[in-house]
Amino acid sequence: MNELQISSWNGTNDLFNKSWDANNDFHMINTAETVILPSFIGIICSTGLVGNILVLVTIIRSRRKTIPDIYICNLAVADLVHIIGMPFLIHQWARGGEWVFGSALCTIITSLDTCNQFACTAIMTAMSLDRYMALVQPFRLTSLRTISKTIRVNILLWAASFVVVFPVWVYSKVIQFKDGLESCAFDLTTPNDVLWYTLYLTITTFFFPLPLIVACYILILCYTWEMYRQNKTAGRYNNSLPRQRVLRLTKMVLVLVGVYIVSAAPYHVIQIVNLHISKPSLIFYVSYYCSICLSYASSGINPFLYVLLSGNFRRRLNECTKVRIKMSDRELNNIDNTLKSSF
């Protein structure tokens, strides 16, 4: 078993076999791990933190909340949970894999990071099912699409994520490697443990929900194409406004799901490929680090997708911004009046 499999959470714990010491590529990989990767993740952390907080504030301050708002709000919370653990990962990467925050915090951060993977996938799947019900079955399943039931669904998804992540609570800890380095990793000591854990994580967080998501959008596309053909035959080219809103929301969710798949698929595929590699090559390490960057990138990209793809969200964001500007002007006027009266 190679050491990359042991540290499948963050890939920073003594990744390199001793044979790499005699290779000039070791220095290149070490620089990428301790400098380039932490810097890139730091940028994602900063933009994602600001963007997702802005999304939450915009939705919370909105007077009328919709069902997609509930899913987007929970997705933003999941991204923030992901971002919370980033500074600890950055610190560990920058120190060459050394963990200095204690075993308890190692378990908590690792579990939250993995819980985010389950939660994001579950929310994306639920959003896809909601888009299917809203567009293809708008009248038959109206009783299932209410604000209260949507909130309950999201609570159940979070609860299920914490339950499914139980193996991470058990196996994540600070372990000491042969060279004396203490690092936060999974304590998987046998190849069989690594095999089953990797399959468990990749299947539950990616390969199992992926067919459900794809099936929903295939049905949505088939329905949309059939409606287009019927309208064309009947000479009706303009859809009603509610239908256009549903289509725009469906387009936004489709883009979000597409970004999630593109960002998550390389990491999970590389984890599966790594099970069959005894001595990783330079290309493999480069691909592995790129997959890590992609897996974190969606947390910083999602807020900008909401703004670009949702006109309703842009409108509410502008309203929140204008309210804040008006409050600031009022505060300045009050200060100015106070100063004048004092003089």
MIZA-324041 format. One record per residue (C-alpha): residue in one letter; x, y, z. Coordinates in Angstrom, 2 decimals. Example, Ala and Ser with C-alpha at 12.3 -4.5 7.8 and 13.67 -1.06 7.14 Angstrom:
// residues 2
FIKOL   resn        c1        c2        c3
FIKOL      a     12.30     -4.50      7.80
FIKOL      s     13.67     -1.06      7.14
END
This chain:
// residues 343
FIKOL   resn        c1        c2        c3
FIKOL      m      0.00      0.00      0.00
FIKOL      n      1.39      3.38     -0.92
FIKOL      e      1.19      6.34      1.44
FIKOL      l     -1.22      8.31     -0.73
FIKOL      q     -3.92      5.82      0.11
FIKOL      i     -3.41      6.31      3.84
FIKOL      s     -3.87     10.07      3.55
FIKOL      s     -6.85      9.99      1.23
FIKOL      w     -8.45     12.99      3.03
FIKOL      n     -5.94     15.68      2.17
FIKOL      g     -3.02     14.01      0.48
FIKOL      t     -0.42     15.89      2.52
FIKOL      n      0.97     13.26      4.81
FIKOL      d      4.31     11.94      3.60
FIKOL      l      2.98     11.32      0.12
FIKOL      f      6.28     10.48     -1.45
FIKOL      n      8.10      7.20     -1.43
FIKOL      k     11.74      7.40     -0.43
FIKOL      s     12.70      6.72     -4.03
FIKOL      w     11.52     10.24     -4.82
FIKOL      d     14.44     11.71     -2.84
FIKOL      a     16.83     10.74     -5.62
FIKOL      n     14.60     12.36     -8.21
FIKOL      n     14.60     16.06     -9.08
FIKOL      d     10.84     15.87     -9.45
FIKOL      f     10.57     15.55     -5.67
FIKOL      h     11.50     19.21     -5.21
FIKOL      m      8.93     20.29     -7.81
FIKOL      i      6.17     18.31     -6.11
FIKOL      n      7.23     19.50     -2.68
FIKOL      t      7.04     23.13     -3.85
FIKOL      a      3.61     22.55     -5.36
FIKOL      e      2.39     20.99     -2.11
FIKOL      t      3.80     23.56      0.32
FIKOL      v      3.47     26.78     -1.73
FIKOL      i      1.27     26.60     -4.82
FIKOL      l     -1.52     24.43     -3.42
FIKOL      p     -1.94     26.39     -0.13
FIKOL      s     -1.93     29.70     -2.03
FIKOL      f     -4.60     28.55     -4.47
FIKOL      i     -6.78     27.07     -1.72
FIKOL      g     -6.35     30.31      0.25
FIKOL      i     -7.77     32.33     -2.65
FIKOL      i    -10.73     29.94     -2.92
FIKOL      c    -11.26     30.20      0.84
FIKOL      s    -11.36     34.01      0.77
FIKOL      t    -13.71     34.36     -2.21
FIKOL      g    -15.94     31.51     -1.07
FIKOL      l    -16.29     32.90      2.44
FIKOL      v    -17.40     36.34      1.23
FIKOL      g    -19.61     34.98     -1.55
FIKOL      n    -21.49     32.39      0.52
FIKOL      i    -22.05     34.78      3.43
FIKOL      l    -23.50     37.27      0.93
FIKOL      v    -25.79     34.54     -0.44
FIKOL      l    -27.03     33.67      3.04
FIKOL      v    -27.63     37.31      3.99
FIKOL      t    -29.50     37.96      0.72
FIKOL      i    -31.80     34.96      1.15
FIKOL      i    -32.41     35.53      4.87
FIKOL      r    -33.30     39.21      4.33
FIKOL      s    -35.68     38.38      1.48
FIKOL      r    -39.31     38.82      2.44
FIKOL      r    -40.59     35.99      0.29
FIKOL      k    -38.57     32.80      0.21
FIKOL      t    -39.06     30.12     -2.43
FIKOL      i    -38.33     26.40     -2.42
FIKOL      p    -35.13     26.83     -4.49
FIKOL      d    -34.03     29.44     -1.92
FIKOL      i    -34.12     26.77      0.80
FIKOL      y    -31.87     24.47     -1.21
FIKOL      i    -29.50     27.26     -2.21
FIKOL      c    -29.30     28.44      1.41
FIKOL      n    -28.39     24.94      2.60
FIKOL      l    -25.89     24.56     -0.21
FIKOL      a    -24.26     27.82      0.88
FIKOL      v    -24.10     26.52      4.46
FIKOL      a    -22.47     23.32      3.20
FIKOL      d    -19.92     25.36      1.28
FIKOL      l    -19.20     27.42      4.40
FIKOL      v    -18.66     24.21      6.40
FIKOL      h    -16.21     23.20      3.68
FIKOL      i    -14.45     26.55      3.90
FIKOL      i    -14.16     26.44      7.71
FIKOL      g    -11.69     23.57      7.47
FIKOL      m     -9.60     25.15      4.72
FIKOL      p     -7.30     27.26      6.95
FIKOL      f     -6.29     24.14      8.88
FIKOL      l     -5.58     22.31      5.62
FIKOL      i     -3.59     25.26      4.31
FIKOL      h     -1.50     25.31      7.49
FIKOL      q     -0.83     21.58      7.24
FIKOL      w      0.09     21.79      3.57
FIKOL      a      2.41     24.76      4.15
FIKOL      r      4.22     22.84      6.93
FIKOL      g      4.83     19.83      4.74
FIKOL      g      2.03     17.74      6.24
FIKOL      e      2.64     18.48      9.93
FIKOL      w     -0.49     18.82     12.09
FIKOL      v     -0.14     20.94     15.24
FIKOL      f     -3.77     21.41     16.34
FIKOL      g     -4.27     18.22     18.33
FIKOL      s     -6.08     14.95     17.71
FIKOL      a     -9.57     16.18     18.71
FIKOL      l     -9.55     19.07     16.24
FIKOL      c     -8.15     16.73     13.59
FIKOL      t    -11.17     14.45     13.97
FIKOL      i    -13.64     17.37     13.97
FIKOL      i    -12.19     19.13     10.92
FIKOL      t    -11.82     15.89      8.96
FIKOL      s    -15.37     14.83      9.76
FIKOL      l    -16.85     18.22      8.87
FIKOL      d    -14.92     18.23      5.59
FIKOL      t    -16.22     14.79      4.68
FIKOL      c    -19.73     15.60      5.94
FIKOL      n    -19.77     18.49      3.48
FIKOL      q    -19.18     16.06      0.62
FIKOL      f    -22.22     14.00      1.66
FIKOL      a    -24.38     17.07      2.28
FIKOL      c    -23.51     18.77     -1.03
FIKOL      t    -24.25     15.62     -3.00
FIKOL      a    -27.53     15.03     -1.16
FIKOL      i    -28.66     18.65     -1.64
FIKOL      m    -27.75     18.56     -5.33
FIKOL      t    -29.76     15.36     -5.75
FIKOL      a    -32.75     16.83     -3.90
FIKOL      m    -32.56     20.01     -6.03
FIKOL      s    -32.59     17.92     -9.20
FIKOL      l    -35.64     15.97     -8.01
FIKOL      d    -37.35     19.25     -7.10
FIKOL      r    -36.69     20.64    -10.60
FIKOL      y    -38.17     17.47    -12.09
FIKOL      m    -41.32     17.79     -9.96
FIKOL      a    -41.64     21.52    -10.69
FIKOL      l    -41.33     21.20    -14.47
FIKOL      v    -42.51     17.71    -15.44
FIKOL      q    -45.07     17.09    -12.67
FIKOL      p    -46.18     20.61    -11.65
FIKOL      f    -49.74     19.64    -10.64
FIKOL      r    -49.54     16.02     -9.48
FIKOL      l    -46.87     16.55     -6.80
FIKOL      t    -47.76     20.00     -5.48
FIKOL      s    -48.40     18.61     -2.00
FIKOL      l    -44.75     17.54     -1.79
FIKOL      r    -43.35     20.93     -2.79
FIKOL      t    -44.02     23.18      0.18
FIKOL      i    -41.65     25.36      2.20
FIKOL      s    -42.18     23.39      5.41
FIKOL      k    -41.61     20.02      3.75
FIKOL      t    -38.55     21.33      1.93
FIKOL      i    -37.07     22.48      5.25
FIKOL      r    -37.74     19.03      6.73
FIKOL      v    -36.09     17.37      3.75
FIKOL      n    -32.95     19.47      4.20
FIKOL      i    -32.84     18.71      7.93
FIKOL      l    -33.06     15.00      7.14
FIKOL      l    -30.30     15.35      4.56
FIKOL      w    -27.99     16.98      7.11
FIKOL      a    -28.82     14.34      9.72
FIKOL      a    -28.14     11.57      7.22
FIKOL      s    -24.82     13.20      6.30
FIKOL      f    -23.67     13.16      9.93
FIKOL      v    -24.69      9.50     10.26
FIKOL      v    -23.03      8.36      7.03
FIKOL      v    -19.80     10.11      8.00
FIKOL      f    -19.49      7.98     11.17
FIKOL      p    -16.45      5.98      9.88
FIKOL      v    -14.53      9.24      9.55
FIKOL      w    -15.13     10.02     13.23
FIKOL      v    -13.66      6.62     14.06
FIKOL      y    -10.61      6.48     11.77
FIKOL      s     -9.46     10.11     11.48
FIKOL      k     -6.74     10.98     13.99
FIKOL      v     -3.20     12.28     14.34
FIKOL      i     -0.80      9.51     13.37
FIKOL      q      2.99      9.40     13.35
FIKOL      f      4.78      8.23     10.22
FIKOL      k      8.11      6.44     10.01
FIKOL      d     10.07      9.66      9.56
FIKOL      g      8.57     11.10     12.78
FIKOL      l      6.09     13.40     11.04
FIKOL      e      2.78     13.74     12.93
FIKOL      s     -0.07     14.38     10.54
FIKOL      c     -3.86     14.36     10.48
FIKOL      a     -4.97     11.40      8.37
FIKOL      f     -7.09      8.27      8.29
FIKOL      d     -5.68      5.43     10.36
FIKOL      l     -6.15      2.78      7.69
FIKOL      t     -3.41      0.23      8.20
FIKOL      t     -4.20     -2.49      5.66
FIKOL      p     -4.85     -2.38      1.90
FIKOL      n     -8.26     -3.95      2.52
FIKOL      d     -9.24     -1.09      4.86
FIKOL      v     -8.16      1.48      2.28
FIKOL      l    -10.09     -0.34     -0.46
FIKOL      w    -13.37     -0.51      1.43
FIKOL      y    -13.16      3.04      2.77
FIKOL      t    -12.36      4.50     -0.66
FIKOL      l    -15.22      2.59     -2.27
FIKOL      y    -17.57      3.60      0.54
FIKOL      l    -16.72      7.28      0.22
FIKOL      t    -16.76      7.49     -3.58
FIKOL      i    -19.93      5.45     -4.04
FIKOL      t    -22.01      7.21     -1.38
FIKOL      t    -20.86     10.75     -2.22
FIKOL      f    -20.64     10.54     -6.00
FIKOL      f    -21.31      7.39     -8.01
FIKOL      f    -24.61      6.45     -6.31
FIKOL      p    -26.40      9.85     -6.56
FIKOL      l    -24.94     10.67     -9.98
FIKOL      p    -27.33      8.37    -11.96
FIKOL      l    -30.31      9.87    -10.08
FIKOL      i    -29.23     13.41    -10.99
FIKOL      v    -28.58     12.50    -14.62
FIKOL      a    -31.91     10.66    -14.89
FIKOL      c    -33.80     13.71    -13.60
FIKOL      y    -32.27     15.99    -16.20
FIKOL      i    -32.72     13.50    -19.01
FIKOL      l    -36.43     13.40    -18.17
FIKOL      i    -36.52     17.21    -17.94
FIKOL      l    -34.83     17.59    -21.33
FIKOL      c    -37.15     15.04    -22.91
FIKOL      y    -40.19     16.83    -21.51
FIKOL      t    -38.90     20.24    -22.62
FIKOL      w    -38.25     18.96    -26.14
FIKOL      e    -41.71     17.39    -26.32
FIKOL      m    -43.35     20.66    -25.18
FIKOL      y    -41.34     22.55    -27.80
FIKOL      r    -42.53     20.19    -30.55
FIKOL      q    -46.16     20.49    -29.45
FIKOL      n    -45.97     24.29    -29.31
FIKOL      k    -44.31     24.39    -32.73
FIKOL      t    -46.99     22.15    -34.21
FIKOL      a    -49.76     24.27    -32.69
FIKOL      g    -48.05     27.54    -33.67
FIKOL      r    -47.47     28.65    -30.07
FIKOL      y    -43.89     29.77    -29.54
FIKOL      n    -44.28     31.87    -26.39
FIKOL      n    -44.46     30.12    -23.07
FIKOL      s    -46.15     31.64    -20.08
FIKOL      l    -44.11     33.67    -17.59
FIKOL      p    -44.30     31.06    -14.77
FIKOL      r    -43.01     28.42    -17.20
FIKOL      q    -40.11     30.67    -18.19
FIKOL      r    -39.20     31.15    -14.53
FIKOL      v    -39.20     27.40    -13.97
FIKOL      l    -36.98     26.91    -17.00
FIKOL      r    -34.53     29.57    -15.78
FIKOL      l    -34.37     27.96    -12.35
FIKOL      t    -33.87     24.57    -13.96
FIKOL      k    -31.04     25.99    -16.06
FIKOL      m    -29.37     27.42    -12.95
FIKOL      v    -29.63     24.13    -11.05
FIKOL      l    -28.35     22.25    -14.10
FIKOL      v    -25.27     24.50    -14.24
FIKOL      l    -24.71     24.08    -10.49
FIKOL      v    -24.91     20.31    -10.81
FIKOL      g    -22.60     20.40    -13.85
FIKOL      v    -20.01     22.45    -11.96
FIKOL      y    -20.26     20.06     -9.02
FIKOL      i    -19.73     17.00    -11.23
FIKOL      v    -16.78     18.57    -13.04
FIKOL      s    -15.17     19.58     -9.75
FIKOL      a    -15.81     16.34     -7.84
FIKOL      a    -15.41     13.67    -10.53
FIKOL      p    -11.60     13.94    -11.01
FIKOL      y    -10.91     13.54     -7.29
FIKOL      h    -13.10     10.45     -6.91
FIKOL      v    -11.78      8.89    -10.11
FIKOL      i     -8.17      9.42     -8.99
FIKOL      q     -8.96      7.86     -5.62
FIKOL      i    -10.21      4.75     -7.43
FIKOL      v     -7.21      4.70     -9.78
FIKOL      n     -4.85      5.08     -6.83
FIKOL      l     -6.00      1.73     -5.47
FIKOL      h     -4.26      0.05     -8.43
FIKOL      i     -1.00      2.05     -8.33
FIKOL      s      1.92      0.85     -6.26
FIKOL      k      4.32      3.67     -7.21
FIKOL      p      2.66      6.97     -8.25
FIKOL      s      4.29      8.86    -11.11
FIKOL      l      4.85     12.59    -11.46
FIKOL      i      1.83     12.88    -13.76
FIKOL      f     -0.30     11.14    -11.16
FIKOL      y      0.76     13.57     -8.41
FIKOL      v      0.08     16.58    -10.64
FIKOL      s     -3.34     15.18    -11.49
FIKOL      y     -4.01     14.50     -7.83
FIKOL      y     -3.20     18.06     -6.76
FIKOL      c     -5.29     19.48     -9.61
FIKOL      s     -8.22     17.31     -8.52
FIKOL      i     -7.90     18.65     -4.95
FIKOL      c     -8.04     22.23     -6.26
FIKOL      l    -11.09     21.41     -8.36
FIKOL      s    -12.86     19.74     -5.44
FIKOL      y    -12.54     22.92     -3.39
FIKOL      a    -13.19     25.33     -6.27
FIKOL      s    -16.95     24.74     -6.39
FIKOL      s    -17.32     26.27     -2.90
FIKOL      g    -16.00     29.57     -4.25
FIKOL      i    -17.69     29.44     -7.65
FIKOL      n    -21.28     28.68     -6.60
FIKOL      p    -22.14     32.16     -5.21
FIKOL      f    -21.12     33.80     -8.49
FIKOL      l    -23.25     31.31    -10.43
FIKOL      y    -26.29     32.37     -8.41
FIKOL      v    -25.69     35.99     -9.38
FIKOL      l    -25.00     35.26    -13.06
FIKOL      l    -27.82     32.78    -13.66
FIKOL      s    -30.64     34.05    -11.46
FIKOL      g    -32.20     37.40    -12.29
FIKOL      n    -34.37     37.13     -9.17
FIKOL      f    -31.30     36.66     -7.00
FIKOL      r    -29.58     39.67     -8.60
FIKOL      r    -32.64     41.79     -7.92
FIKOL      r    -32.76     40.79     -4.26
FIKOL      l    -29.02     41.33     -3.93
FIKOL      n    -29.41     44.86     -5.30
FIKOL      e    -32.25     45.51     -2.86
FIKOL      c    -30.10     44.39      0.09
FIKOL      t    -27.20     46.52     -1.15
FIKOL      k    -29.40     49.60     -1.57
FIKOL      v    -30.84     49.15      1.90
FIKOL      r    -27.35     48.94      3.33
FIKOL      i    -26.27     52.08      1.44
FIKOL      k    -29.31     53.98      2.69
FIKOL      m    -28.56     52.90      6.26
FIKOL      s    -24.96     54.06      5.88
FIKOL      d    -26.07     57.46      4.56
FIKOL      r    -28.49     57.82      7.45
FIKOL      e    -25.75     57.01      9.94
FIKOL      l    -23.45     59.60      8.34
FIKOL      n    -26.20     62.23      8.50
FIKOL      n    -26.80     61.45     12.15
FIKOL      i    -23.09     61.79     12.89
FIKOL      d    -22.94     65.05     10.95
FIKOL      n    -25.95     66.46     12.83
FIKOL      t    -24.44     65.39     16.15
FIKOL      l    -21.17     67.16     15.36
FIKOL      k    -22.98     70.35     14.30
FIKOL      s    -25.04     70.41     17.46
FIKOL      s    -21.95     69.87     19.62
FIKOL      f    -20.19     72.82     18.01
END
